[in-house]
Amino acid sequence: MSRIGKQPVVVPAGVKVTVSGQTVKVEGAKTKLEQTFHANMKLAFDGKAITVTRPDDNRENRALHGLTRALIN
């Protein structure tokens, strides 16, 4: 498993996050961001952190796993 990808992305206080399917929406005090990620990556938000998981150890999925987590962070 990716060393970067397996770490959850902790959401700071005062930031609103919405995860719906492959889209992550982040709203802070001054800005709003929205990004849609690759269909193979599974995104989950538990109220405190966003976690990214991959379906298998395919080379493309391994690369996307760390990339997706880094982009969200």
Number of C-alpha atoms within 10 A of each C-alpha: 12 15 8 13 21 15 15 18 17 13 16 11 8 9 11 14 21 15 17 12 13 15 15 19 15 17 14 13 8 5 7 12 10 13 12 13 17 12 11 15 19 16 20 18 18 8 11 13 14 21 19 20 22 21 11 11 12 10 8 10 17 18 14 21 25 20 16 21 21 13 9 17 11
